[in-house]
Amino acid sequence: MHEYSIVAALVERVQHELAQRPGAVARVVHVKIGELAGVELPLLATAFDTFGCTGATLAIEQVPAAWRCTRCQRAIPLGERLQCCGKPAHLAAGDEIVLERIAMEVRDV
């Protein structure tokens, strides 16, 4: 279950950002996870709740897979052959794991 290692990296980054802002509290951690990233979203959410940031919630946006032609940049529709202009298409989106943003509240200090 690499979901726990993903959460560990998220928590580490959130803690780093909070340390840079005395008095700040994380409220929502926004991530984008590609559908081909190999991440089980329910397991990620459970791992975050178990191991995550105190008081913060996890907001997950799943990014659908998108393929493009390497030559003409045409989007390849789902179910179509992954080839265009005589070349194989490349994966343009859908395999990412991105910490998009951290919503924080800064308490009066």
C-alpha positions as CSV (number, residue, x, y, z in Angstrom):
1,M,0.0,0.0,0.0
2,H,1.9,3.0,-1.2
3,E,-1.0,5.2,-0.2
4,Y,0.6,5.5,3.2
5,S,3.9,6.7,1.7
6,I,2.0,9.3,-0.4
7,V,0.2,10.5,2.8
8,A,3.5,10.6,4.7
9,A,4.9,12.8,1.9
10,L,1.8,15.0,2.0
11,V,2.0,15.4,5.8
12,E,5.7,16.2,5.6
13,R,5.0,18.9,3.1
14,V,2.1,20.4,5.0
15,Q,4.1,20.4,8.2
16,H,7.0,22.2,6.3
17,E,4.6,24.9,5.0
18,L,3.0,25.3,8.4
19,A,6.4,25.8,10.0
20,Q,7.0,28.7,7.6
21,R,3.8,30.4,8.9
22,P,3.7,30.6,12.7
23,G,0.2,30.3,14.0
24,A,-1.2,28.7,10.8
25,V,-3.4,25.7,10.8
26,A,-4.1,23.4,7.8
27,R,-7.8,23.1,7.1
28,V,-8.0,21.4,3.6
29,V,-5.2,19.6,1.7
30,H,-6.2,19.6,-2.1
31,V,-4.6,16.9,-4.3
32,K,-5.0,15.9,-7.9
33,I,-4.6,12.2,-8.5
34,G,-4.5,10.8,-12.1
35,E,-6.7,7.8,-12.7
36,L,-3.7,5.9,-14.0
37,A,-1.5,6.8,-11.0
38,G,-2.2,3.5,-9.3
39,V,-3.6,5.1,-6.2
40,E,-6.7,3.7,-4.6
41,L,-8.6,6.8,-3.6
42,P,-10.6,5.3,-0.7
43,L,-7.3,3.9,0.7
44,L,-5.7,7.3,0.3
45,A,-8.5,9.0,2.2
46,T,-8.4,6.4,5.0
47,A,-4.7,6.7,5.3
48,F,-5.0,10.5,5.5
49,D,-7.6,10.2,8.2
50,T,-5.5,7.8,10.1
51,F,-2.1,9.3,9.6
52,G,-2.9,12.8,8.3
53,C,-2.9,16.3,9.6
54,T,-4.8,17.0,12.7
55,G,-7.9,19.0,11.8
56,A,-7.3,19.0,8.1
57,T,-9.5,17.3,5.5
58,L,-8.3,15.8,2.2
59,A,-9.9,17.0,-1.0
60,I,-9.2,14.7,-3.9
61,E,-9.7,15.7,-7.6
62,Q,-9.4,12.7,-9.9
63,V,-7.8,13.5,-13.2
64,P,-9.0,11.4,-16.2
65,A,-6.4,9.9,-18.5
66,A,-5.9,12.0,-21.7
67,W,-3.8,11.0,-24.7
68,R,-2.4,13.3,-27.4
69,C,-0.6,12.9,-30.6
70,T,3.1,13.7,-30.3
71,R,3.3,15.4,-33.6
72,C,0.0,17.4,-34.1
73,Q,-1.1,17.5,-30.4
74,R,-4.6,16.2,-31.4
75,A,-6.4,14.8,-28.4
76,I,-7.1,11.1,-28.8
77,P,-10.6,10.2,-27.8
78,L,-11.2,7.4,-25.3
79,G,-11.5,4.1,-27.1
80,E,-9.7,5.3,-30.2
81,R,-6.4,3.7,-31.3
82,L,-3.5,5.4,-29.4
83,Q,-1.7,6.4,-32.6
84,C,-1.9,9.5,-34.9
85,C,0.3,10.9,-37.7
86,G,2.0,7.5,-37.8
87,K,3.3,7.9,-34.3
88,P,2.2,6.5,-30.9
89,A,0.2,8.9,-28.8
90,H,1.6,10.0,-25.4
91,L,-0.1,10.2,-22.1
92,A,-0.8,13.9,-21.5
93,A,-2.7,13.6,-18.2
94,G,-3.9,10.9,-15.8
95,D,-0.7,9.6,-14.1
96,E,0.0,12.5,-11.8
97,I,0.0,12.8,-8.0
98,V,0.0,16.6,-7.2
99,L,-0.3,18.5,-4.0
100,E,-2.4,21.3,-5.6
101,R,-2.8,23.6,-2.6
102,I,-3.2,23.8,1.2
103,A,-6.0,25.8,2.6
104,M,-4.8,27.4,5.9
105,E,-6.2,29.5,8.6
106,V,-3.8,31.8,10.4
107,R,-4.7,32.4,14.0
108,D,-4.0,35.7,15.7
109,V,-0.6,35.6,17.3
